[in-house]
Amino acid sequence: MTKYAARPNSVAHIPVVVERAVRMSIYGAPGPVYIDLPQDLLQGKVPVSSVSYLPKVEPLPALVLPSKTVEQVLKMLQQAKSPLVIVGKGVAYADAEGEMRNFISKSKIPFLASPMGKGVVSDADENSANRARTYVLQNADVIFLCGARLNWIMHFGLPPRFHPDVKII
């Protein structure tokens, strides 16, 4: 399974395919790409003047939420009786482990890690709720979902594993 697979149709087409593959591999959810370079293209020759150099693929700019949205989220978490943070692999993909650890440490909100989110915040952290997973999922009134998906591993966020009236951010 790849996000992108291609085979250039000529030596001149190689830079276009490589640029597209690099872009596809880093945009959105990072993932694998595949470029099939047959021997005739690898050994092919073109005049130097015909080689095209595409611009460097730049990472997407960081997304910034409107401050009003951030304030609403913080207010929901502060007013929650039983808040919970679910930490997923997206936090690691975003290189945001430090920010997540800092958030958990300062907020003192209990957290669970998805299987792929293990290690972002240590299971030995005082706010880890891993030993009471079923209880915290069934009793959380607000869940801050960070870099995780509500797929089958997370029971799609549905009862009876989750509280029927839970608000998910």
C-alpha positions in Angstrom: 0.0 0.0 0.0 1.4 3.4 -1.0 0.1 6.9 -1.2 1.6 7.2 -4.7 3.1 4.9 -7.2 4.4 5.9 -10.6 6.7 4.9 -13.5 8.2 7.7 -15.5 7.7 7.3 -19.2 11.0 8.9 -20.2 14.2 10.2 -18.6 12.9 13.7 -18.9 9.8 12.7 -16.9 11.8 11.5 -13.9 12.1 14.9 -12.1 8.3 15.4 -12.3 7.6 11.9 -10.9 10.2 12.4 -8.1 8.8 15.8 -7.1 5.3 14.5 -7.0 6.4 11.5 -4.9 8.2 13.6 -2.4 5.2 16.0 -2.1 2.8 13.1 -1.7 5.0 11.4 0.9 5.0 14.4 3.3 1.6 16.2 2.6 -1.3 15.1 4.8 -0.6 11.9 6.7 3.0 10.9 5.9 3.3 7.7 4.0 5.2 5.6 1.6 5.6 6.2 -2.2 7.0 4.0 -4.9 8.8 5.0 -8.1 9.5 2.2 -10.6 12.7 3.1 -12.5 13.3 0.5 -15.2 16.9 -0.1 -16.3 16.5 1.7 -19.6 15.6 4.9 -17.9 18.3 4.5 -15.2 20.9 4.2 -17.9 19.3 6.7 -20.3 21.0 9.9 -21.3 19.6 13.3 -22.1 21.4 16.5 -23.0 22.2 18.5 -19.8 20.4 21.5 -21.3 17.1 19.5 -21.4 17.2 18.6 -17.7 14.5 20.4 -15.7 15.1 21.3 -12.1 11.8 21.7 -10.2 11.6 23.8 -7.0 12.3 22.1 -3.7 9.1 20.6 -2.1 8.4 22.7 0.9 6.5 21.4 3.9 3.0 22.6 4.2 2.7 25.7 6.5 1.6 25.0 10.0 -2.1 25.3 10.5 -3.2 27.8 13.1 -6.6 27.6 14.7 -8.4 30.8 15.3 -7.9 31.9 18.9 -11.6 31.8 19.5 -11.7 28.1 18.7 -8.7 27.5 21.1 -10.5 29.4 23.8 -13.7 27.4 23.3 -11.8 24.1 23.5 -9.9 25.2 26.7 -13.2 26.3 28.3 -14.8 22.9 27.5 -11.9 21.1 29.0 -11.9 23.3 32.1 -15.6 22.9 32.6 -15.5 19.1 32.1 -16.2 16.9 35.2 -14.2 14.0 33.7 -12.0 15.1 30.9 -9.7 12.7 29.0 -7.0 13.1 26.4 -6.4 10.4 23.8 -2.9 10.5 22.4 -2.3 9.0 18.9 0.5 8.5 16.5 -0.4 11.8 14.7 1.2 13.6 17.6 4.5 11.8 16.9 4.2 12.3 13.2 3.8 16.0 13.8 6.9 16.0 16.1 4.7 17.4 18.8 5.7 15.0 21.6 7.1 17.8 23.8 4.0 19.9 23.4 1.8 17.0 24.3 3.9 16.1 27.4 3.8 19.8 28.5 0.0 20.0 28.0 -0.6 16.8 30.0 1.8 17.9 32.7 0.3 21.4 33.1 -3.4 20.4 32.7 -3.2 17.3 34.8 -5.9 15.8 32.5 -5.8 12.0 32.5 -4.7 10.5 29.2 -4.8 7.3 27.2 -2.5 6.4 24.4 -3.7 4.6 21.3 -1.6 1.6 20.4 0.4 3.6 17.9 0.6 6.6 20.3 2.4 4.7 23.0 5.6 6.4 24.1 4.5 9.9 23.2 3.8 10.4 26.9 5.2 7.7 29.2 2.8 5.1 30.5 4.5 5.7 33.9 3.4 9.4 33.9 1.2 10.2 36.9 -1.7 11.2 34.5 -1.7 8.0 32.6 -5.1 6.3 32.8 -4.1 3.1 31.0 -4.8 0.9 34.0 -8.4 2.3 34.1 -9.0 2.4 30.4 -12.5 1.1 30.3 -13.6 3.2 33.3 -12.2 6.5 31.9 -13.6 5.9 28.4 -17.1 5.1 29.8 -17.1 8.1 32.2 -15.3 10.9 30.3 -17.7 13.7 29.5 -15.2 15.5 27.2 -12.4 13.8 25.2 -9.6 15.7 23.6 -8.6 13.5 20.7 -5.1 14.3 19.6 -3.6 12.6 16.5 -5.8 9.5 16.8 -8.8 8.3 14.9 -12.0 6.9 16.3 -11.6 3.6 14.4 -12.3 0.1 15.5 -9.4 0.2 18.0 -11.2 3.1 19.7 -14.6 1.5 19.3 -15.6 4.3 16.9 -16.3 6.5 19.9 -19.6 4.7 20.6 -21.3 3.2 23.6 -20.9 1.0 25.5 -17.2 1.7 25.5 -17.7 5.5 25.5 -20.2 7.5 27.5 -23.3 8.1 25.3 -23.2 11.9 25.8 -19.4 12.4 25.5 -18.2 15.5 23.6 -15.2 14.8 21.4 -12.8 17.5 20.4 
